[in-house]
Amino acid sequence: MCHEQYVTTSPGTGKSHLAQAIGYQAIKAGRVVLYRSIFDVVRDFLHDEAFDGQEKVLARYLKPDLLIIDDMGIKQLPKRSGECLFEIVLRRYETRSTIMTSNRPLEDWGKLLGDVPSATAILDRFLHHAEIISITGRSYRLKDRGEKDRNEKEPAPKEKAADGRAEKDTAHKDQA
């Protein structure tokens, strides 16, 4: 049976990493996997549409056992993006597995695609059998940032002279 997964999180909490790990395990199990950002998907379709190669591009997205579309919702997509994504979801619906990641709520998809009817149709099919995975927490990339900022604000400890006065920075001890 085919499965869809929609992974939603705040930026930096591991949605892309999780999708890639699932893709890696699928490859190890002998499955064909295609991983693309939403921008690559749209660029592929819009570029090949100009050169009359849309069916070839569509075939590339329909073939894999697992298609991972990453970063849905980073920014508003170009015109006609909803049509491209709808075509992929419609043709893969109930035949192949798809994972999409996003840091935006589902309610924003109409605005992101610039096409509310396409967004509604995409979500209707995609979410029909989907597992929605919500990850909460702080960004892994920024997790040490608070500690680093605190360390940078603290002055270097001073050495004390025999009489108790501050003599010099320990960081510059060898230069004195």
Buried (B, 14 or more C-beta within 10 A) or exposed (E): EEEBBBBBBBEBBBBBEBBBEBBEEBBEEEEEBBBBBBBEBBBBBBEBBEEEEBEEBBEBBBEBBBBBBBBBBBEEBEEBBBBBBBBBBEEBBEEBBBBBBBBBEBEBBBEBBBBEEBBBBBBEBBEEBBEEBEEEEEEEEEEEEEEEEEEEEEEEEEBEEEEEEEBEBEEEEEEE
